[in-house]
Amino acid sequence: MVYSKVMIDIIEDNNRFIKRINERDQSVQNQDILETLKRIQHQVMTRKIAAVLDYTKQFDQVDLTVPQLKVTPSEIKMAYDAVSEPVLDALKKAKKNIEIFHQHQYPKNWNTSPQSGVTYGMRYLPIERVCLYVPGGRAPYPSTVLMDAIPAKIAGVNQLIITTPPRKDGTIAPEIMVAADLCGVSDIYKVGGAQAIFAVTHGTESIPSVDKIVGPGNIYVNLAKQMVYGKVDIDKPAGPSDVLVVIEDPSYAPYAASEILAQLEHDPLSIGIVVSTHEDVLTNVQDEFHHQLKTLRRKDIIEAAMANSGLLLAKDTPSLIGLINDIAAEHVVLVMDDYQSVHDQIQNAGSIFCGPYTPVTLGDYYAGPNHVLPTGGTSRFASPLGVMDFMKFSTHLHYTKNALEQAAPDLKELTGMEGFTAHYNAVDQRLS
């Protein structure tokens, strides 16, 4: 068998491999990038839209004027003419599927009385203003528009805007505009990169400030989002895509290999991992991977990402489960007929794809679950994007005078113990 210049290897030391991939994002926190971002932020804060336009010209090689910055209704109308009927039909079906899934996430307000004279509860409200960042670069991403806009709309966000980098001719990909229009988002700005993040954080003469920013981007976008967190909310730091495939049957090797290839074509920093308790299965996946690679268009990107990837041999099923939970992958693909026993033991995963006929592609584009997922091992504590990312809640509490009198002795003890006499004074004033 003749392989390409880069191999996807069977890993000899699983623990060392997991440690390396979990720590890799720390190496890209480049101080030079942070210094550049500070300069961009300062310029956007002081020079506002002029700085945004200058950076768009510098980084995107597009010279726009203020009136050209926002997509017009006529541009959206023309976008429908540029999108084929099959693509439009697929976008509409995907939109419906994603809506149905996310409608199940809408929370319910609640109110209860645990004792006489006391009521409390929670009330959920949408975030008022949100920016959906849609990346450009290697391809248009209308799927990201759907995944971001639909849960935001279900949550009831009042003002949704999209920022996305312009193409070289100063336009936005028609698929992005059509997807936005299908979701009821008409405020689209031709600005990307860190300048977009700082513009919607601080506001300019032409671009409004928002309360939250969601959506993936390159390292400049992700670090800029982390810089502005606290001034606005963000969804989560998004790193390169990663996938973990679990396989035990050698006949499914083509499926496992295709899942790795699908994620590696995203970015040279993407990660693909296959786990099995059978070495011959891993060898079959390795052979199939290189066989399929020869037929794919984004071969150079995949080959670069292979350096971050590996085939892991587990000594038994408990060890296999341990590897899955230690890696805490963005996507976990169970290419197995009897997947339930493994599925039920997975604690850390962004999204789990169950069975041999459930490729990640379904989740990325069409089926319903969100494709904005926790990357870089953060599924240990983070979750997929959903309706609650676009909502907040307030608690409410009511005591009658009699109920306050009953609580007063305990309140006096607790406030006195901490030395906060003014706190008890607020109680005493009501009862004296």
C-alpha positions as CSV (number, residue, x, y, z in Angstrom):
1,M,0.0,0.0,0.0
2,V,1.4,3.4,-1.0
3,Y,0.5,6.2,1.4
4,S,0.5,10.0,0.9
5,K,3.4,12.0,2.4
6,V,1.7,12.2,5.8
7,M,0.4,9.2,7.7
8,I,-2.4,9.0,10.2
9,D,-0.7,6.8,12.7
10,I,-1.7,4.2,15.3
11,I,-0.7,6.0,18.5
12,E,1.7,4.2,20.8
13,D,1.1,6.3,23.9
14,N,-2.6,7.3,24.2
15,N,-2.2,9.4,27.3
16,R,0.6,11.4,25.8
17,F,-1.4,12.0,22.7
18,I,-4.5,13.2,24.6
19,K,-2.3,15.5,26.7
20,R,-0.8,17.0,23.5
21,I,-4.2,17.7,21.8
22,N,-5.8,19.1,24.9
23,E,-2.9,21.6,25.4
24,R,-2.5,22.6,21.8
25,D,-4.8,25.6,22.0
26,Q,-2.5,27.2,24.6
27,S,0.2,27.4,22.0
28,V,-1.8,29.7,19.7
29,Q,-2.4,32.4,22.4
30,N,0.2,34.4,20.5
31,Q,1.2,37.6,22.3
32,D,1.8,39.3,18.9
33,I,-1.8,38.6,17.9
34,L,-3.1,40.0,21.3
35,E,-1.1,43.2,20.8
36,T,-2.5,43.5,17.2
37,L,-6.0,43.0,18.6
38,K,-5.5,45.7,21.2
39,R,-4.5,48.2,18.5
40,I,-7.5,47.3,16.4
41,Q,-9.8,47.7,19.4
42,H,-8.4,51.1,20.3
43,Q,-8.8,52.3,16.7
44,V,-12.4,51.1,16.5
45,M,-13.3,52.6,19.8
46,T,-11.8,56.0,18.9
47,R,-12.3,56.3,15.1
48,K,-15.3,54.0,14.9
49,I,-16.7,53.3,11.4
50,A,-13.7,54.9,9.7
51,A,-11.4,52.4,11.4
52,V,-13.8,49.5,10.5
53,L,-13.7,50.5,6.8
54,D,-9.9,50.9,6.9
55,Y,-9.4,47.4,8.4
56,T,-11.8,45.9,5.9
57,K,-9.7,47.4,3.1
58,Q,-6.5,46.2,4.8
59,F,-7.5,42.7,5.7
60,D,-10.2,41.8,3.2
61,Q,-8.9,43.9,0.3
62,V,-12.3,45.5,-0.1
63,D,-12.8,49.3,-0.3
64,L,-16.3,50.0,1.0
65,T,-18.1,53.2,1.8
66,V,-20.5,53.6,4.7
67,P,-23.6,53.3,2.5
68,Q,-22.2,50.0,1.0
69,L,-21.6,48.5,4.4
70,K,-25.1,47.2,5.1
71,V,-26.8,44.7,2.7
72,T,-29.8,46.3,1.0
73,P,-33.2,44.7,0.4
74,S,-32.4,44.7,-3.4
75,E,-29.2,42.7,-2.7
76,I,-31.2,40.1,-0.7
77,K,-33.8,39.9,-3.5
78,M,-31.1,39.3,-6.1
79,A,-29.5,36.7,-3.9
80,Y,-32.6,34.5,-4.4
81,D,-31.9,34.6,-8.2
82,A,-28.4,33.4,-7.6
83,V,-29.2,30.4,-5.5
84,S,-30.4,27.3,-7.3
85,E,-33.8,25.8,-6.5
86,P,-32.3,22.6,-5.1
87,V,-30.1,24.5,-2.7
88,L,-33.0,26.8,-1.7
89,D,-35.2,23.7,-1.1
90,A,-32.5,22.1,1.0
91,L,-32.1,25.2,3.1
92,K,-35.9,25.4,3.7
93,K,-36.0,21.7,4.8
94,A,-32.9,22.2,7.1
95,K,-34.5,25.3,8.6
96,K,-37.7,23.4,9.5
97,N,-35.7,20.5,11.0
98,I,-33.6,22.9,13.1
99,E,-36.7,24.8,14.3
100,I,-38.5,21.6,15.4
101,F,-35.5,20.5,17.4
102,H,-34.8,23.8,19.1
103,Q,-38.5,24.4,20.0
104,H,-38.1,21.6,22.5
105,Q,-35.5,23.7,24.3
106,Y,-37.8,26.7,25.2
107,P,-37.9,27.0,29.0
108,K,-41.0,27.5,31.1
109,N,-41.5,30.2,33.7
110,W,-42.4,28.8,37.1
111,N,-43.8,30.1,40.3
112,T,-44.5,28.3,43.6
113,S,-45.3,28.7,47.2
114,P,-43.1,26.5,49.5
115,Q,-44.8,27.8,52.7
116,S,-47.5,30.1,53.8
117,G,-46.7,33.8,53.0
118,V,-43.8,32.9,50.6
119,T,-43.7,32.7,46.9
120,Y,-40.8,32.5,44.5
121,G,-40.0,31.5,40.9
122,M,-38.1,32.2,37.7
123,R,-39.0,34.2,34.6
124,Y,-37.1,33.7,31.4
125,L,-36.5,36.6,29.0
126,P,-34.7,37.0,25.6
127,I,-31.5,38.9,25.3
128,E,-32.4,42.1,23.6
129,R,-29.6,42.6,21.0
130,V,-27.4,39.8,19.5
131,C,-24.8,39.7,16.8
132,L,-24.4,36.5,14.8
133,Y,-20.9,36.3,13.4
134,V,-20.8,34.3,10.2
135,P,-17.2,33.4,9.0
136,G,-16.0,33.8,5.5
137,G,-12.7,32.7,4.1
138,R,-12.6,29.2,2.6
139,A,-16.4,28.9,1.8
140,P,-19.8,30.5,2.5
141,Y,-21.5,29.1,5.6
142,P,-25.3,29.4,5.3
143,S,-25.6,26.5,7.7
144,T,-24.0,28.7,10.4
145,V,-26.7,31.3,9.8
146,L,-29.4,28.7,10.3
147,M,-27.8,27.3,13.4
148,D,-27.3,30.7,15.0
149,A,-30.4,32.5,13.9
150,I,-33.1,29.9,14.5
151,P,-32.5,29.4,18.3
152,A,-32.2,33.2,18.6
153,K,-35.5,33.7,16.9
154,I,-37.2,31.0,19.0
155,A,-35.8,32.7,22.2
156,G,-37.4,35.9,21.0
157,V,-34.3,38.1,20.5
158,N,-35.6,41.5,19.5
159,Q,-32.7,42.8,17.4
160,L,-30.5,40.3,15.4
161,I,-27.7,41.5,13.2
162,I,-25.2,39.5,11.1
163,T,-21.7,40.5,10.5
164,T,-19.7,38.5,7.9
165,P,-16.6,39.3,5.8
166,P,-17.2,40.6,2.3
167,R,-16.0,38.8,-0.8
168,K,-13.3,40.4,-3.0
169,D,-16.0,42.1,-5.1
170,G,-17.6,43.7,-2.0
171,T,-20.6,41.4,-1.9
172,I,-21.9,38.7,0.5
173,A,-22.3,35.1,-0.7
174,P,-26.0,34.9,-1.9
175,E,-26.5,31.7,0.1
176,I,-25.7,33.6,3.4
177,M,-28.2,36.3,2.5
178,V,-30.9,33.8,1.5
179,A,-30.4,31.8,4.7
180,A,-30.6,35.0,6.8
181,D,-33.8,36.1,5.0
182,L,-35.4,32.7,5.6
183,C,-34.7,33.2,9.3
184,G,-36.1,36.7,9.3
185,V,-32.8,38.5,9.7
186,S,-32.4,41.5,7.4
187,D,-29.6,43.5,9.1
188,I,-26.5,42.2,7.5
189,Y,-23.2,44.0,7.6
190,K,-20.2,43.4,5.3
191,V,-17.6,43.4,8.0
192,G,-15.7,40.5,9.4
193,G,-12.6,39.8,11.5
194,A,-11.7,41.4,14.9
195,Q,-13.0,44.8,13.6
196,A,-16.5,43.3,13.4
197,I,-16.3,42.0,17.0
198,F,-15.1,45.4,18.4
199,A,-17.6,47.3,16.3
200,V,-20.6,45.5,17.7
201,T,-19.2,45.6,21.2
202,H,-18.6,49.3,21.3
203,G,-20.9,50.5,18.6
204,T,-20.2,52.9,15.7
205,E,-22.1,55.5,13.7
206,S,-23.4,52.8,11.4
207,I,-23.2,49.5,13.3
208,P,-25.2,49.1,16.5
209,S,-23.8,47.7,19.7
210,V,-25.2,44.4,21.0
211,D,-25.5,42.5,24.2
212,K,-24.1,39.2,23.0
213,I,-21.9,37.9,20.1
214,V,-22.2,34.3,18.9
215,G,-20.6,32.4,16.0
216,P,-17.3,30.8,15.1
217,G,-14.3,32.5,13.5
218,N,-10.6,32.4,13.1
219,I,-8.1,32.9,15.9
220,Y,-8.4,36.8,15.6
221,V,-12.2,36.6,16.0
222,N,-12.1,34.1,18.8
223,L,-9.5,36.0,20.8
224,A,-11.3,39.3,20.2
225,K,-14.5,37.7,21.5
226,Q,-12.6,36.7,24.7
227,M,-11.2,40.2,25.0
228,V,-14.7,41.8,25.0
229,Y,-16.3,39.3,27.3
230,G,-17.7,41.2,30.3
231,K,-18.6,44.2,28.1
232,V,-20.8,41.8,26.2
233,D,-21.6,38.1,26.5
234,I,-20.2,35.6,24.1
235,D,-21.2,32.0,23.3
236,K,-18.0,30.1,23.9
237,P,-14.4,30.2,22.7
238,A,-14.4,28.2,19.4
239,G,-11.4,26.3,18.4
240,P,-10.7,24.1,15.3
241,S,-13.2,21.2,14.7
242,D,-12.5,17.8,16.3
243,V,-14.1,14.4,16.0
244,L,-13.8,11.1,17.8
245,V,-15.0,7.9,16.0
246,V,-15.6,4.7,17.8
247,I,-15.6,1.5,15.7
248,E,-15.4,-2.2,16.5
249,D,-16.5,-3.8,13.2
250,P,-14.0,-3.8,10.4
251,S,-16.7,-3.7,7.7
252,Y,-17.5,-0.2,8.9
253,A,-14.0,1.1,8.3
254,P,-15.0,3.1,5.2
255,Y,-17.6,4.9,7.3
256,A,-15.1,5.7,10.1
257,A,-12.5,7.0,7.6
258,S,-15.0,9.2,5.9
259,E,-15.9,10.8,9.3
260,I,-12.3,11.7,10.0
261,L,-11.8,13.1,6.5
262,A,-15.0,15.2,6.8
263,Q,-13.8,17.0,9.9
264,L,-10.2,17.4,8.8
265,E,-11.2,19.2,5.6
266,H,-12.4,22.1,7.8
267,D,-9.0,23.4,8.9
268,P,-5.3,22.4,9.1
269,L,-5.7,22.5,12.9
270,S,-8.6,20.1,13.0
271,I,-8.3,16.9,14.9
272,G,-9.6,13.4,13.9
273,I,-9.4,10.4,16.3
274,V,-10.5,6.8,15.9
275,V,-10.8,4.5,18.9
276,S,-11.2,0.7,18.8
277,T,-10.3,-2.3,20.9
278,H,-9.2,-4.1,17.8
279,E,-5.9,-3.2,16.1
280,D,-6.9,-4.8,12.8
281,V,-9.9,-2.5,12.7
282,L,-7.6,0.5,13.1
283,T,-5.4,-0.8,10.3
284,N,-8.5,-1.1,8.1
285,V,-9.5,2.4,8.9
286,Q,-6.0,3.6,8.1
287,D,-6.0,1.9,4.7
288,E,-9.5,3.2,3.9
289,F,-8.6,6.7,5.0
290,H,-5.7,7.0,2.4
291,H,-7.8,5.3,-0.3
292,Q,-10.6,7.9,0.1
293,L,-8.2,10.8,0.5
294,K,-7.0,10.5,-3.1
295,T,-10.5,11.4,-4.3
296,L,-11.1,14.6,-2.3
297,R,-10.7,18.2,-3.3
298,R,-9.4,19.7,-0.1
299,K,-6.5,17.2,0.2
300,D,-3.8,19.7,1.2
301,I,-5.9,20.9,4.2
302,I,-6.6,17.3,5.2
303,E,-3.0,16.2,5.0
304,A,-1.9,19.2,7.2
305,A,-4.6,18.2,9.8
306,M,-3.4,14.6,9.8
307,A,-0.5,15.7,12.0
308,N,-3.0,16.4,14.8
309,S,-4.8,13.1,14.4
310,G,-4.4,9.5,15.4
311,L,-5.8,6.0,15.8
312,L,-6.0,4.9,19.4
313,L,-6.1,1.2,20.5
314,A,-8.0,0.6,23.8
315,K,-7.2,-2.6,25.7
316,D,-10.9,-3.2,26.6
317,T,-14.3,-1.6,26.6
318,P,-13.9,0.2,29.9
319,S,-10.6,1.7,28.6
320,L,-12.4,2.7,25.4
321,I,-15.1,4.6,27.5
322,G,-12.3,6.2,29.5
323,L,-10.6,7.5,26.3
324,I,-13.9,8.9,25.0
325,N,-14.5,10.9,28.3
326,D,-10.9,12.0,28.6
327,I,-10.8,13.4,25.1
328,A,-14.2,15.1,25.5
329,A,-14.6,15.6,21.8
330,E,-16.8,18.1,19.9
331,H,-18.3,15.2,17.8
332,V,-18.5,11.6,18.9
333,V,-19.5,9.2,16.2
334,L,-20.5,5.7,17.3
335,V,-20.1,3.6,14.1
336,M,-21.6,0.6,15.8
337,D,-24.8,-1.4,15.6
338,D,-24.9,-1.9,19.3
339,Y,-24.1,1.7,20.2
340,Q,-26.5,2.1,23.2
341,S,-24.2,0.5,25.7
342,V,-21.4,2.9,24.9
343,H,-23.7,5.9,24.5
344,D,-25.0,5.5,28.0
345,Q,-21.5,5.7,29.5
346,I,-20.4,8.9,27.6
347,Q,-20.1,11.8,30.0
348,N,-18.2,14.3,27.9
349,A,-19.3,15.0,24.3
350,G,-20.6,18.0,22.3
351,S,-22.9,15.9,20.1
352,I,-23.2,12.1,19.7
353,F,-24.0,10.5,16.4
354,C,-25.4,7.0,17.0
355,G,-25.2,4.0,14.6
356,P,-23.4,3.3,11.3
357,Y,-25.8,5.4,9.2
358,T,-25.7,8.7,11.2
359,P,-22.8,10.8,9.8
360,V,-21.8,14.1,11.3
361,T,-22.9,15.7,8.1
362,L,-26.5,15.3,9.2
363,G,-25.8,17.4,12.3
364,D,-23.7,19.9,10.5
365,Y,-26.3,20.9,8.0
366,Y,-29.8,19.4,8.3
367,A,-31.1,17.1,11.0
368,G,-31.9,19.5,13.8
369,P,-29.3,19.5,16.6
370,N,-27.0,22.5,16.6
371,H,-23.6,22.3,15.0
372,V,-22.1,25.1,17.1
373,L,-20.4,22.8,19.7
374,P,-17.8,22.9,22.4
375,T,-14.3,22.2,21.0
376,G,-10.9,21.5,22.4
377,G,-12.1,19.3,25.2
378,T,-14.5,21.9,26.6
379,S,-17.4,19.5,26.4
380,R,-16.3,18.6,30.0
381,F,-18.2,21.7,31.1
382,A,-19.8,23.3,28.0
383,S,-22.8,22.4,25.8
384,P,-24.0,23.0,22.2
385,L,-25.5,26.3,21.2
386,G,-29.2,26.4,22.0
387,V,-32.2,28.6,22.8
388,M,-30.9,29.2,26.3
389,D,-27.8,30.9,24.9
390,F,-30.1,33.7,23.8
391,M,-32.1,34.0,27.0
392,K,-31.5,35.0,30.6
393,F,-33.7,34.5,33.6
394,S,-34.6,36.5,36.7
395,T,-35.7,35.1,40.0
396,H,-38.6,36.7,42.0
397,L,-39.4,36.4,45.6
398,H,-42.3,37.6,47.8
399,Y,-42.7,37.4,51.6
400,T,-45.7,38.6,53.7
401,K,-45.0,40.5,56.9
402,N,-45.8,37.4,58.9
403,A,-43.4,35.2,56.9
404,L,-40.7,37.8,57.4
405,E,-41.3,37.8,61.1
406,Q,-40.8,34.1,61.2
407,A,-37.5,34.3,59.3
408,A,-36.2,37.3,61.3
409,P,-34.4,35.4,64.1
410,D,-32.5,33.3,61.6
411,L,-31.6,36.4,59.6
412,K,-30.4,38.2,62.7
413,E,-28.0,35.3,63.5
414,L,-26.7,35.0,60.0
415,T,-26.2,38.8,59.4
416,G,-24.6,39.2,62.8
417,M,-22.2,36.3,62.3
418,E,-21.0,38.0,59.1
419,G,-20.9,41.5,60.6
420,F,-23.4,43.0,58.2
421,T,-25.6,44.9,60.6
422,A,-27.1,47.1,57.9
423,H,-28.5,43.9,56.3
424,Y,-30.5,43.1,59.4
425,N,-31.5,46.7,59.8
426,A,-33.4,46.4,56.5
427,V,-35.4,43.6,58.2
428,D,-35.8,45.3,61.5
429,Q,-37.1,48.5,59.8
430,R,-40.0,46.5,58.4
431,L,-40.9,44.8,61.6
432,S,-40.5,47.5,64.3
